[in-house]
Amino acid sequence: MICPDLAVPSYIIFSADAPPLLYYSHIPAIVISLFFGFFVYFKNKYSLISKILLSMSIVFSSWAILNLIVWTSVNSNVIIFSWSFFGILNVLLSILSLYFVYVFIEKKDVSIRIKVLLGLIILPTIIFTPTRYNLSGFDLTLCGCAGFEEKYFLDYYYIASFLMFFWILFLAISRYRKAEQKFKKQIVLLTIGIESFLFSFFITGFLASYLADIGYLKDYRFEQYGLFGMTFFMGMLAFLIVKYKAFNIKLIGTQALVVAQFILIGSMFFFAQSLTNQILVGVTLIGTTIMGGYVIRSVKAEIARKEELQKISDALAIANQRLKELDLTKSEFISIASHQLRTPLTAIKGYISLILEGSYGKVPAVIQDVLDKVYTVNSRLVHLVEDLLNVSRIEAGCIQYSFVQAQLEPLVAELVEMFTPTARSKNLLLQMRLPKKPLPPLTIDPNKIKEVLSNLIDNALKYTKEGGVTVTLEGDKKRARISVTDTGIGIRAEDKENLFEKFTRSKETTKMVASGAGLGLYVGKNFVEAHGGRIWAESPVPSEGGQAPMEGDGADKGSRFIIELPLVNPKIHIGISDQPSPSEKT
């Protein structure tokens, strides 16, 4: 039978009597779903989820193509044949949607038990599709030409479809609570996309069928709006791939936009009524495709460069981590070696001191001179080992401080007195300047401050050929300041920046004194900062009473090292304290 008053379609689905929205709702959705389904499949052929998505695309496209045939055909046999598949395709599409969501969230296949259950759900539609219990007749008055849908079969496949809809919702909510934060966003986006599609697809079909059945709606055009949900769902999947590399696929957002633009412009062919409009749409489509291709190529090249840089960055990060491990190993080795060396060196120093004092009898002058040299060399070794030990402790974060209330005046006086004989032996003047009014007691570790100041005075004497060294103690209401000023070789401009780095020595200091590892200032800086203070150097030395350091090269113009300590530091308390972290230092 041929339906009257309808134009015969060309190419099976194209008819002049088709509703205006029909092709715009169906063809873009078909093209987008098939394109995306095959795209994901060919990018990851062996993935189960890509196979499921391709199956969903094929089932949906089959439904949409059959629906186009129903809307445009004038042959009742063709219409009834095409219409009969809607029930089974509806249920199959909803089951595949559930299967897709489960595999995406769980990262594994469903169990055999669930597969059997889903098979039982679709089985009645397979059995009754070719029978009169699906479509029982043909109506020429409704929607041009249409079939009589049996209520029980219609009820069943819509109930099955809505059951899958709520099963997906329950699965997504239950897994969302247990998922990691990053994956939670993917679950939400996927659920919104697929549930929006299923809801729009089934609810429009449901309303069209039942409202027509009760005579409220005179045609089925309402169901055409439901197909827009597929485009939205595929857009969500594209976003998941671009943003989160879902399905282990790298998709550039530009690619997705260019393809979407191509499909949308191409769909305008179905609305162009005149040849001129069709030519304009064609030219626009060709121009957009060419420009889109150039854009995609440039974006791909940029992404490739970024990925290469990221690989280099990752490799550098691994190498940096390895260097840190090696540096820690080195520090541990130095610490162990220093411990092992310090004990015998200290014992040697003690015995030589006893011999020189005459505890073992009178020592001949010749031997005493040799012992003096041995004692001096041994003292340097003890000092070097102590510096190495301090460096390893500092880097391991295990330096301990014993904070007490102490006056700085006697501490400075004791050190100046200790170094006076050394100064005299070199014909240098070592003098001390103390404030007229005593400074208030400070919370310090006296031994650590002594070690820092001792190293500064010792360096000043070592690197001064003539003149002298002056140790000055002064203060105000907030801080105390100890400065060691000499008339020695000074500090060159290029050496100032790295002066307090470990293992750093200038060429001039190496020429004058061959021994030394360049650790004293590094250790001293850490000790002072642990007290909440700071240490710095000035060269050339400012004029008497000058406040700001002088600019320029300080070679042969003397140097001044200043230690500044706060009178009150709320972060430091009396007692034993571990080494503060860098963030705790003020």
Sequence and secondary structure as in RCSB ss.txt:
>XXXX:A:sequence
MICPDLAVPSYIIFSADAPPLLYYSHIPAIVISLFFGFFVYFKNKYSLISKILLSMSIVFSSWAILNLIVWTSVN
SNVIIFSWSFFGILNVLLSILSLYFVYVFIEKKDVSIRIKVLLGLIILPTIIFTPTRYNLSGFDLTLCGCAGFEE
KYFLDYYYIASFLMFFWILFLAISRYRKAEQKFKKQIVLLTIGIESFLFSFFITGFLASYLADIGYLKDYRFEQY
GLFGMTFFMGMLAFLIVKYKAFNIKLIGTQALVVAQFILIGSMFFFAQSLTNQILVGVTLIGTTIMGGYVIRSVK
AEIARKEELQKISDALAIANQRLKELDLTKSEFISIASHQLRTPLTAIKGYISLILEGSYGKVPAVIQDVLDKVY
TVNSRLVHLVEDLLNVSRIEAGCIQYSFVQAQLEPLVAELVEMFTPTARSKNLLLQMRLPKKPLPPLTIDPNKIK
EVLSNLIDNALKYTKEGGVTVTLEGDKKRARISVTDTGIGIRAEDKENLFEKFTRSKETTKMVASGAGLGLYVGK
NFVEAHGGRIWAESPVPSEGGQAPMEGDGADKGSRFIIELPLVNPKIHIGISDQPSPSEKT
>XXXX:A:secstr
 B TT    BTTTB TTS HHHHHHHHHHHHHHHHHHHHHHHHSTT HHHHHHHHHHHHHHHHHHHHHHHHH  B
HHHHHHHHTTHHHHHHHHHHHHHHHHHHHHHSS   HHHHHHHHHHHHHHHHHTTSTTTEEEEESSSSSSEEEE 
HHHHHHHHHHHHHHHHHHHHHHHHHHTTS HHHHHHHHHHHHHHHHHHHHHHHHHHHHHHHHHTTS SSSGGGGG
GGHHHHHHHHHHHHHHHHH GGG    HHHHHHHHHHHHHHHGGGT  SHHHHHHHHHHHHHHHHHHHHHHHHHH
HHHHHHHHHHHHHHHHHHHHHHHHHHHHHHHHHHHHHHHHHHHHHHHHHHHHHHHHTTTTS   HHHHHHHHHHH
HHHHHHHHHHHHHHHHHHHHHT  EEEEEEE HHHHHHHHHHHHHHHHHHTT EEEEE  SS    EEE HHHHH
HHHHHHHHHHHHT SSSEEEEEEEE SSEEEEEEEE SS   HHHHTTTTSTT   HHHHHH     S HHHHHH
HHHHHTT EEEEESS   TT  S   S  TTS EEEEEEEES  TT  SEEEE   GGG  
